[in-house]
Amino acid sequence: MQKRSRDSGETRPPLAICLIALGLSACHAQVKAGARVNASEAQVEDDRKWEIAEPASPPDDVRPAAAPQPASRVASAMAPAQAPASSGLHFVGVVHDLSLSSSAPRAAACRCLAVVYGPPSDAKFSWQVGPPAADHDTIAIAIATDGVACPSGAPPLHASIAGIEREGTDIVVVVENVSEGRPIMRGALAAWPGPNGAIVVRTRRDSAYPAASGSQPCRIALK
């Protein structure tokens, strides 16, 4: 009986030692695993500091702003030309919206044809959209046949300016008699040729247009 009791007492200490050893081993393993996790998280945080944040994507229901619509070309085409007074007029030649005012005198300068000149803003001229901005070196020229005395009978109602040229100090206005239905140009803009210049009227065949006073070429001295 005493022998069994002694044997039993001898087996208990090794069991306790084993349990303690197992506990220490498990704690050591847990500590190492925790250290590895902490190291991994530190590495991830260190790597993330080099990342560039992507811009936030707009919501799907947000539509892009509509592109600005171009201004109406019709409105700009009908608006009168605006230019600084100091810049002068950038165009000379035949213009479609200029004619002699209905209240202006219609004395024949050439045969059956009135030829009038002056500043574009002069009241004797009629503009469809207003006179253009021009400097003092620009003059307007208008022709008319309606209401003009004509010794040979009915005046050429379809007289039209075909072109305008410069010849020395003279302004040459080329006039033609167009057929029914064709556009009629009754006005032109030209650069002032100086006090010694004149307006000379010719036909498209480069022949002289007769003066109102006779068969001489129609020449209107500028004053």
C-alpha positions as CSV (number, residue, x, y, z in Angstrom):
1,M,0.0,0.0,0.0
2,Q,2.7,2.4,0.8
3,K,4.5,1.5,-2.3
4,R,1.6,2.5,-4.6
5,S,1.2,5.8,-2.8
6,R,4.8,6.6,-3.3
7,D,4.7,5.6,-7.0
8,S,1.6,7.8,-7.4
9,G,3.4,10.7,-5.9
10,E,6.4,10.3,-8.2
11,T,4.2,10.6,-11.4
12,R,2.6,13.9,-10.6
13,P,5.6,16.2,-10.9
14,P,6.4,15.2,-14.6
15,L,2.8,15.9,-15.6
16,A,2.8,19.4,-14.1
17,I,6.1,20.1,-15.8
18,C,4.7,19.0,-19.2
19,L,1.7,21.3,-18.8
20,I,3.8,24.2,-17.9
21,A,6.1,23.5,-20.9
22,L,3.2,23.3,-23.3
23,G,1.8,26.6,-22.0
24,L,5.1,28.4,-22.4
25,S,5.5,27.0,-25.9
26,A,2.0,28.2,-26.9
27,C,2.7,31.7,-25.5
28,H,6.0,31.8,-27.4
29,A,4.3,30.8,-30.6
30,Q,1.5,33.4,-30.1
31,V,4.1,36.1,-29.4
32,K,6.0,35.2,-32.7
33,A,2.7,35.2,-34.7
34,G,1.7,38.6,-33.3
35,A,5.1,40.0,-34.1
36,R,4.8,38.7,-37.7
37,V,1.3,40.3,-38.1
38,N,2.5,43.6,-36.7
39,A,5.5,43.6,-39.0
40,S,3.2,42.8,-42.0
41,E,0.9,45.7,-41.1
42,A,3.9,48.0,-40.8
43,Q,5.2,47.0,-44.2
44,V,1.8,47.5,-45.8
45,E,1.5,51.0,-44.2
46,D,5.0,51.8,-45.4
47,D,4.2,50.7,-48.9
48,R,0.9,52.7,-49.0
49,K,2.7,55.9,-48.4
50,W,3.9,55.8,-52.1
51,E,0.4,55.3,-53.5
52,I,-1.3,58.2,-55.4
53,A,-5.0,58.6,-54.6
54,E,-7.2,58.2,-57.7
55,P,-9.6,61.1,-58.4
56,A,-13.1,60.4,-57.4
57,S,-15.3,59.3,-60.2
58,P,-18.4,61.5,-60.9
59,P,-21.7,59.9,-60.1
60,D,-23.4,58.1,-63.0
61,D,-26.4,60.4,-62.8
62,V,-24.4,63.6,-63.3
63,R,-24.4,64.7,-66.9
64,P,-21.5,66.6,-68.4
65,A,-22.0,70.3,-68.9
66,A,-23.4,71.1,-72.4
67,A,-20.9,72.7,-74.8
68,P,-21.6,76.4,-75.5
69,Q,-23.6,77.0,-78.6
70,P,-22.1,79.2,-81.3
71,A,-23.7,82.6,-81.8
72,S,-26.2,83.0,-84.6
73,R,-24.5,83.8,-87.8
74,V,-27.7,85.4,-89.2
75,A,-27.7,88.0,-86.4
76,S,-24.1,88.9,-86.9
77,A,-24.5,89.2,-90.7
78,M,-27.4,91.7,-90.2
79,A,-25.7,93.8,-87.6
80,P,-24.0,97.0,-88.8
81,A,-20.2,96.8,-88.9
82,Q,-18.6,98.3,-85.8
83,A,-15.0,99.4,-85.9
84,P,-12.9,101.8,-83.8
85,A,-13.0,105.3,-85.4
86,S,-9.2,105.5,-85.5
87,S,-8.9,102.2,-87.4
88,G,-10.8,103.6,-90.5
89,L,-12.6,101.5,-93.1
90,H,-10.9,98.2,-94.2
91,F,-13.0,97.7,-97.3
92,V,-13.4,99.7,-100.5
93,G,-15.4,98.7,-103.6
94,V,-19.0,98.0,-104.6
95,V,-21.5,97.6,-101.7
96,H,-25.0,96.1,-102.0
97,D,-26.8,98.1,-99.3
98,L,-26.0,101.7,-100.4
99,S,-28.2,103.8,-102.6
100,L,-29.1,107.4,-103.1
101,S,-31.7,108.7,-100.6
102,S,-35.2,109.3,-102.0
103,S,-35.1,112.9,-100.7
104,A,-31.7,113.7,-102.4
105,P,-31.6,115.9,-105.5
106,R,-31.3,113.9,-108.7
107,A,-29.4,116.2,-111.1
108,A,-27.9,114.4,-114.1
109,A,-24.1,114.3,-113.9
110,C,-23.8,111.8,-116.7
111,R,-26.4,111.2,-119.5
112,C,-29.6,110.1,-117.7
113,L,-27.6,109.2,-114.6
114,A,-27.1,111.0,-111.3
115,V,-23.8,110.5,-109.5
116,V,-23.4,111.7,-105.9
117,Y,-20.4,111.4,-103.6
118,G,-19.7,112.4,-100.0
119,P,-19.0,111.1,-96.5
120,P,-20.8,107.7,-95.9
121,S,-22.8,109.2,-93.0
122,D,-24.2,112.0,-95.2
123,A,-28.0,112.2,-95.2
124,K,-28.2,112.1,-99.0
125,F,-27.2,108.4,-98.8
126,S,-29.5,105.5,-97.7
127,W,-28.0,102.4,-96.0
128,Q,-30.0,99.2,-95.2
129,V,-28.2,98.6,-91.9
130,G,-26.6,102.0,-91.2
131,P,-23.4,103.6,-92.5
132,P,-20.1,101.7,-91.7
133,A,-17.5,103.2,-89.5
134,A,-15.0,105.1,-91.7
135,D,-12.4,107.8,-91.4
136,H,-12.2,111.1,-93.2
137,D,-10.3,109.5,-96.2
138,T,-13.3,107.4,-97.3
139,I,-16.1,108.6,-99.5
140,A,-19.4,107.0,-100.6
141,I,-20.5,107.1,-104.2
142,A,-24.1,106.4,-105.3
143,I,-25.8,106.4,-108.7
144,A,-29.5,106.7,-109.6
145,T,-31.7,106.8,-112.7
146,D,-35.1,107.2,-111.2
147,G,-36.3,110.8,-111.3
148,V,-33.3,111.9,-113.5
149,A,-34.1,114.0,-116.6
150,C,-33.2,112.1,-119.7
151,P,-33.2,113.8,-123.1
152,S,-33.3,110.5,-125.0
153,G,-36.5,109.3,-123.3
154,A,-36.7,106.7,-120.6
155,P,-33.5,106.4,-118.5
156,P,-31.8,103.1,-118.1
157,L,-33.6,101.9,-114.9
158,H,-31.3,99.0,-114.5
159,A,-28.0,100.9,-114.4
160,S,-25.7,99.1,-112.0
161,I,-22.1,99.6,-110.7
162,A,-20.0,96.7,-112.1
163,G,-16.7,97.8,-110.5
164,I,-14.6,100.6,-109.1
165,E,-11.0,101.3,-109.9
166,R,-8.2,103.8,-109.4
167,E,-6.5,105.5,-112.2
168,G,-3.9,108.0,-111.0
169,T,-5.8,110.5,-108.9
170,D,-9.2,109.5,-110.5
171,I,-11.8,107.1,-109.2
172,V,-13.2,105.1,-112.2
173,V,-16.8,103.9,-111.7
174,V,-17.7,101.2,-114.2
175,V,-21.5,101.2,-115.0
176,E,-23.5,98.6,-116.9
177,N,-27.2,98.2,-117.8
178,V,-28.2,94.9,-116.3
179,S,-31.2,92.8,-117.5
180,E,-34.4,92.3,-115.6
181,G,-34.0,90.1,-112.5
182,R,-30.3,90.6,-111.9
183,P,-29.1,92.4,-108.7
184,I,-28.6,96.1,-109.1
185,M,-25.6,97.7,-107.3
186,R,-26.1,101.4,-106.8
187,G,-23.3,102.2,-104.3
188,A,-19.6,102.0,-103.7
189,L,-16.9,103.0,-101.2
190,A,-13.6,104.5,-102.3
191,A,-10.5,106.2,-100.8
192,W,-10.4,109.9,-101.1
193,P,-8.1,110.7,-104.1
194,G,-7.3,114.3,-103.1
195,P,-8.5,117.7,-104.2
196,N,-7.2,117.2,-107.8
197,G,-9.0,113.9,-108.2
198,A,-12.3,113.2,-110.1
199,I,-14.9,110.5,-110.6
200,V,-14.8,109.2,-114.1
201,V,-17.7,107.0,-115.3
202,R,-17.2,104.4,-118.0
203,T,-19.1,101.4,-119.4
204,R,-18.0,97.7,-119.1
205,R,-16.6,97.9,-122.7
206,D,-14.1,100.5,-121.3
207,S,-15.8,103.2,-123.3
208,A,-16.5,106.7,-121.9
209,Y,-20.0,107.3,-120.4
210,P,-21.3,110.5,-122.0
211,A,-21.7,113.6,-119.8
212,A,-25.1,115.2,-119.3
213,S,-24.0,118.3,-121.1
214,G,-22.8,116.7,-124.3
215,S,-20.8,113.9,-125.8
216,Q,-17.7,114.5,-123.7
217,P,-16.7,111.8,-121.1
218,C,-18.5,112.0,-117.9
219,R,-16.1,113.4,-115.4
220,I,-17.1,114.8,-111.9
221,A,-14.4,116.9,-110.2
222,L,-14.1,116.4,-106.5
223,K,-14.2,119.5,-104.3
